[in-house]
Amino acid sequence: MQPYLNPMLKLVWLCLFWSGWAQAAVFEVPATAERLPLGSAMEYFFDETGRLDLQAASRDSRYRPALHDSLSFGYGAPVLWVRLALHNPAAALIDAILQVEPERLERVSLFLPGPDGGYLRLDNGLRVAVAQRPLPARGLAFPLRLEPGRTLHLFFRVETRNALSFMPVLRAAAAFERNTHHEELLAMLNFGVLLGLAGFAVLLFPLQRDRTALFLGCSMVCYCLFEAAFDGYGYAYLWPNSPDWALRAPWIFVLLMQAAFNRFVKVFLRIESSDRPWAARWLNGLLAAKFVLVAGHLFGVSFVLLAPIGLVVVAVSLLSHVGFAVAALVSGYRPVRYLVLGQAITCTAAAMRIGEVSGWLPITALSSEAMTSGLFYLAELCFFAAVSRRVDLLQTERESARAAALAVQRDISARLESEVAERTSELHQAKELAERANRSKGEFLARVSHELRSPLHTILSYAALLRRDFGGKAGERLALLEDGGRHLLSLIEDLLAYARHERDTLVLAPEPVFLHRLLARLDDHGAALAAKRMNHYQSRHGENLPPAVRVDARRLEQAVLVLLSNAARYTRRGTLVLEVTAQPAAPDRVSLRFAVADSGIGIAAADLARIFQPFERAAGAGGGDGLGLGLAIARQIVQAMGGEIAVESQPGVGSRFGFTLELPLAAQDEVPVKFATTTVQGYEGPTRRILVLDDTAAHRLLLEHLLSDLGFEVRGVSTLRAAREQLAVEDFDLALLDQCLPDGSAWDLLSELSPGLPAILISAMPPAPPPGLAAALRFEAVLLKPLVSDELLDAMGRVLGLRWVETEVETADGEDVVGGV
């Protein structure tokens, strides 16, 4: 190693050097990394003149970042300059080995900062003897020391007549030694297998008296020499003082290998004795071209000129061999099947190797020599099989064997055709019977559903009338009765649709809905279902649930209620749990996970797949009712929404059903808002003043219209600031406050309200009081969006002590009932 700069020019050079690194990226080196590709930290440019020194190259403005872990440019590339900045963030010294791939580069110069402020130059490559390299290794390796907390700036200068590829890898010293031993062992095994196969092929020649085995063995010997030369073993051990021969040897051996294989193909396919003389002339021409190229390499013709021509000749030879083999296969020459397979594998391995040599593909995609070697081994085995098959066929009565085979084939074909025709007829009959049975089932279910709908409509109508007559708990229970009846009606409709084979044509109607209102309805139904068998119901909602989503709420509610109903049906004196969690998905989307768990009788593993089939129920489910359609319909709905129901169960412990849906998020102002018709027309007593605070204009205006029509004096605002201004100038009897606002929260205003002013919280999400809120500060009631008029008026009546004035309602018996209080 020698200093590259004159010490008198250090100061000037360092200023220029640091200005050149102003835009360079610094790559941090972990202390524990055993193998670290540095491609992402590379910046490079080409020196077309090849005359730039380090000083000029360090301040050149043409550096550009590498896009891959390796650089590949093919033949004829000019001098390549690469710079790296490696930083050791650890507090300990890092001793590593900087390895450059591939090994066939002629000269790679590494410039390292020296101890005296200058730069040291380390040379490696085919033109540097192994004993003179920085590390006495077959590959291109440089010792590297990274001081703790320091940044090391490196420059590479790469010059080669070979295909220019460059991939730096930083290895720990111990990892480098292990990798070197592993590669040497793999290479020795590779050469041993290749020479063993070649020797076996040569021995087949006198035993089988077939020239194809001799030519195959010669081609394998040449391939073994090519591998040794290509991987640098020839230069390291066989011709250490001949760098030019190390550059040309791989091409000489691969051309000789192709020449031997050319003869193998001609003899195997009997091209010389066929009626295609042009094919023989074509292969002879390729053979002559290969020998001309070999002679050119031996006599020192320009390598840059010969290498691309050699690639073309090798590629044309491979394609020609495949074409002639396929033609022979089409003509009926059976041994060529193994040859075609072997040639296809050879073309694949050769394309990988040619892509690596020429720079068409990155090194990382082809870095596994075991892959290409394994493909060549497999190809050679196919060639051996082809030779063996060819010899066997030559020793038998080909014509009689072929006639016997054809006769057997005709007999088998006739038998198969007869069996296929018979089986096809049976399948047609079975299909007609199934279709007839399905039609009968559809007609039966249609009649039954009609008979069920008629009395159910009567029940629903009277439930609605009774709900108007009764309030409080009775009204709530009648509302649940009405909701359950309507849900039953929708199930009947689904049953009819299922019977009419509409499973694959289920049409969803997604619309914006308030998620927490939907979950509240599910909790109400779940609690009612659990109470039937004295079960305890639990609801667990994730903290990050969105306020509103876009979904077919009726279908989703139907699917979840099926799971809740099944859990309640097969659980007694146990626990039912509904879990709903959310995870962020794509932008403006959310992934919702619904899970229903129970502590019931469980399901056997053999029944887990069967229970989702229509009219199927788990074994041992004698305590439950139903026709076994619930899970089938729920699975149909979930699949239509893009999900899949999964089940985990253990007999005697319980079951857990769940599914995940990815749904679009919806804004709160997108949710349709409307109140159901109410019989309340006003209230008794003086006019009450109401403050409505809601940032969603549609919700605020709807509340203003509803309450104004009932005789209230309403002031609507959309921000906390406007609400404070109204409270400062007016007195109010009640405040209706939205929880989430643009400039804060309803909880911020709660502490500012006068002691005599009650407040009701209106929100699309459950209450979320801030930490540390005083226990005395609370809302008189909490209502979830979308608001239900009866719930709102009931809460206002309790808070303000109002007596509502209602219109007269005529019952089904013709009696007049006046709702007053």
Secondary structure, 3 states (H helix, E strand, C coil): CCECCCHHHHHHHHHHHHHHCCCCCCEECCCCCCEEECHHHCEEEEECCCCCCHHHHHCCCCCEECCCCCEEEECCCCEEEEEEEEECCCCCCEEEEEEEECCCCCEEEEEEECCCCCEEEEEECCCCCHHHCCCCCCCEEEEEEECCCCEEEEEEEEECCCCEEEEEEEEEHHHHHHHHHHHHHHHHHHHHHHHHHHHHHHHHHHHHCCHHHHHHHHHHHHHHHHHHHHCCHHHHHHCCCCHHHHHHHHHHHHHHHHHHHHHHHHHHCCCCCCCCHHHHHHHHHHHHHHHHHHHHHHCCCCHHHHHHHHHHHHHHHHHHHHHHHHHHHHCCCCCHHHHHHHHHHHHHHHHHHHHHHHCCCCHHHHCCHHHHHHHHHHHHHHHHHHHHHHHHHHCCCHHHHHHHHHHHHHHHHHHHHHHHHHHHHHHHHHHHHHHHHHHHHHHHHHHHHHHHHHHHHHHHHHHHHHHHHCCHHHHHHHHHHHHHHHHHHHHHHHHHHHHCCCHHHCCCCCEEEEHHHHHHHHHHHHHHHHHHCCCEEEEEECCCCCCEEEECHHHHHHHHHHHHHHHHHCCCCCEEEEEEEEEECCCCEEEEEEEEEECCCCCCHHHCCHHHCCCCCCCCCCCCCCCCCHHHHHHHHHHHCCCCCEEEEECCCEEEEEEEEEEEECCHHHCCCCCCCCCEEEECCCCCEEEEECCCHHHHHHHHHHHHHCCCEEEEECCHHHHHHHHHHCCCCEEEEECEECCEEHHHHHCCCCCCCCEEEEECCCCCCCCCCCCCCCCCEEEECCCCHHHHHHHHHHHHCCCEEECEEECCCCCEEECCC
